[in-house]
Amino acid sequence: MLANRMKPFLVFTLTLFFMASAAFAEAGITLAYPQKAVLGQAFLVRVTSSDPISEVSVHWLAKEFSPEVTNWSGRDVALAMLGTDVLSDKPGKKKFVLRVVAGGKERKFKRTVRIVGKDYPVQKLTLPKKMVTPPKEVYDRIKRDRKEVGEALKSWSNDRQWFLPLKRPVPGSLSSRYGLRRVLNGKPKNPHRGLDFRGAKGTPIKAVAAGKVVLANSHYYAGNSVYIDHGNGVVSLYFHLSEFGVKEGDTVERGQVIGKIGSTGRVTGPHLHMSISVQGRLVDPKPLLERNTDSLLQSAG
């Protein structure tokens, strides 16, 4: 669905980040994207057309979706966020395919982004056995939790409500970063796929962008958790809350309090774990909290 309205994140620049050919320019379409991105980080793809866009789709890592089209200064613009996950993806050249129908003509563009590796640090922790290996009686609960989370991460809404940089959820400093390779009681575990913010119990947590609450429930590992769909495949996750400030189905504004810092779930003390899912992949939230749209179109990492 086309939305003919101006949004603050559609800051247009005359710089052509990437121009494939003269024919590309003559077609009245400009495509911008970074030629490389760091493993585990998100990046942006933007298509701008002087002709009205009636259809647009992006195919990336076996997933296809249609980003919202808006209008800026008489030109149609579609902005898509893509990314890789430090757990499931590898460095190397990755292709995305952009299909655009503008002015009644269909065009398809195949482009490559080079994903470069990054050495993430290792953290070794010694914890009580029950915090590393859950008892058998909670296996069914963990299975239900994972199914519920999987459905939440599949959320899709046409109205893109996020803009960059995202709102910082709490004022505290970081105690753990994305990509950290954890070794618990001598056993390697999955890398940390979010940010841990320091904070006292009861500290208000703010939504990083406007959106709809698609999940608010208590889980074995993550404790009290809130998932917010911000549109076009971007979902924010907040774990270990002491209190819920929203419920499933609520709409929230950027900066609205959605809960309070706590220590529920598998934790050693109060803090906020926050993750960002992009098209179902958990990416590093830090660049998205610090960089604007044009910055993530030029480079990622």
N, C-alpha and C positions, 0 to 999 in steps of 0.2 A: 504494500500500500504506500503510495507516494504521500509525503508530508511536505506541503509547500509552506514551510515556516522556518525562520532563521533560528539556529541554535548557537550558543556561545562557543562550543568547541569546534565549529566549522570555520576556523581561521584560515583564510585562503592566502597563499603566498604565490608570487609570480615566479619564484624559483622552480625550475623543472628538475625535480630530483632524478628523474629517469625518463629519457625520451627514446623510444625504441627505434623509430625511423621517421622519415619525412611523411610517409603515408599515415603514420599514427597521428601526426599533428594535423594533417589535412582532414582527417576523419572527424575532427572537432573533439577528440577525446584525449585527455591527459591522464596517465597512470603514474602514481608515485608510490614508492616502497623502498626499503633498504635492501642493498644487495647482500648484506650479511647480518646475522643475528646470533646472539649467544645462546647456547643450549640452556633451556629452562626459562628463557625470557620471551615476553610478548613483543610483537611489532605490529605496525599498521600498514594497510594497503588502502589507497584512496583513488577513486576514479572520478574524474570531473568531465562533464559533457556540455557542449554548447547546445546540443539537441536534447529534448526531453527523454529521460530514461524511463522506459516502460517495464523493463525487466533487467535484473542484475543478479548474478550468482557467483559464489566463490567456492572452488573445490580445493581442499587442503588436507593432506594426510588422511585420505579415505573418508572425509566428511565434506558434505556440500550444504551450503546455506545461502540465504538471500538477505544481505544487509539492507537496512532502511535507506531510502533515497530521500534527500532533502534538497531544498533550493536555496542557493546563496547568490545574491546579486545577479539573478537571471540565469544561473547555470545550475544544472542538477549535479549533486554530489552524493557519493556513497562511500562510507568509511567502514572498513572491516578490521577487527582485531584478530590476529592469528598468533600462534606460539607453539612452543615445544615444552615437553615435560621431562625433567631430569631423571625421572624414574623409568619412563617407557620409551624415550626417543634417544637417538644417537646423532653425533656430528655427521656432517656431509651435506651434499647438495640436495635440496628438497624443492619440488615443483609445486606451484599453485596455478590453477587455471581460472581465469576471470572471463565470464560470459556476460556480454552487455547487449541489450537491445535498445538502441537510441535512434530517434528519428525514423523509426520503422525498419532499421537495418540491424541485423545481428552480427556481432563481432566476437571472436574468441581469442584471448591472449594467454599464452603459456609462458610463464616466467620462472626463474630459479632464484632461490635464496640460499646462500651458503650458511649452514649452521656450524658455528665454531665451538669447540669444546672448552670447558672451563674446569680447573682443578678446585673443587670445593673442599673445605677443611674437614677433618675428622674429629669427632667428639666422643670420648670414652667415658661411660658412666657406669657406676655400680649402684643397682637399685634392688629393693626387695623382690624376691622371685615372683611374687604374685603380680607385680607391676610389669614384668616382662613376659611371663607365660600365664595367661588367664586360666582360671579353673574351668573344668569341662562343663560345669553347670551353666556357664554363661555363653557357650558356643552358639546356641540357637539365637540368643539375643544379639550377638555380634553379627550373625548372618542376616538377621532382620534389619539391623542398623545399616549394613552395607547395601542392602537392596534399596532401602529408603533413601540413602545418600545418592546412589546411582540414579534414581529417578529425579532427584532434585537437580543433579548436574546436567541432566538432559533438558532442563527447562529452556524454552524458547519463547521470546516475545518480539513482535515486530518493531515496537517503539523503543528505539535506543535512547536510554536515559543517562548513560555515563558520559562524562567528558574528563579530559586529562589536564592537570594531574588529579588523581582521585583524592578525596578528603582523607586525611590521616584519622584513624579511628580513635586513638587515645594519645595523650601527650608523652607517655613514657618512652624511654630509650629501648633499643633492641637488646634482648638477651640471647636470641638465637636467630640465625638468618636462613634463608632458603638454600637448599642444596647441601646443608650440613650432613655429612655421612656419620650416622650414629652407630656406636658399638656399645650394646647394653650387656653387661655381665660377660664380656668377651665374645658376644655373638653379633655379627654385623646385621643391621636392620635397614629398612628402606630409608632413603634420604629424607631429610626434613623438607616438606613441600609447602612452606609458608613462613611467616615471620612471627616470632614471639616478642610481645611488648611487655616490659616491666610495668607493674601498677599494683596499687593496693586494692584489696577486696572492696568492692562497692564503687570503684571508679567507673563513671559513665562511659559507654562504648557508643560511638557514632557511626552511622552508615556512611560508607565511602562514596556512595552515589544514590540517587533516587532509584526506586524500583518496587518490586513486590516480594513479600516474604513467601517463599515456596516451601520452607521447612523450618519448624521451631520445635525441637524435641530434645529429650535426654538420651545420650548414647553412652555405651560402655567406655570407650576410649576417649571420646571428645567431650563427654559431659553434656551440660546444657549447651545446645548449638542452635545458631540461626543461619539460614541460607537466604540470600536476597538475589533475585533475578533482576539484572539491570538492563536487559535487552540485548538482542543480537548475539546471544551465546556467552555473555559475561555474567558470572555469578560470584558473589563474595560470600565467604564462610567465616564464622566467628565461633570459637570454641571456649569451653570451660567457664561459662557464665555462672555467676552466683544467682542472678535474677534475669528473667525475661522481661523485656520492655515492649515486645510485639508478639503477635501470634500469626500463625499461618493464614495467608490470605490478605494480611494488612498491606496497604501501600505506604511507603515511607519516602521522606524527602532526604536529599543530601544533607548530612550533618545531624539528622534526627537521632536521638538516643534510642538504641534498640535493645539494650541490656546493660549489665554491669559486670565488671571483672570479678572472677571467682576462681575456685580451684576444684571444680567438679570434673569427674572423669579420671583418667590416668595422668596425674600430675604430681609434682613434688611441692608445689606452692602456687599462690595466686598469680595469674598472668593472663594475657589475651593471646591466643593463637589465631592469626588471621591468614586466610588463603584466598587466592583469586583463581577461579576456573575460567578458561578461555576455550570455547568449543569443546568442553569436556576434559581439557588438560590443565593441570595445576601448574601455574607459572610463578615466577618471582614477582611478588607484589611491589617490591621496593622501587624499581624504575617507574612503575605506574603511579606511585605516590609523589614522585619527584619531577617527572618530565612531562612536557606538553605534547600536543598532537604533532606539530611540525618536527620536533626533536625525534620522535619515534618513527617518523616517516623517512628521515635521513639515515638513521642508524639505530641499531639496538645493541646495547652492551657497551 
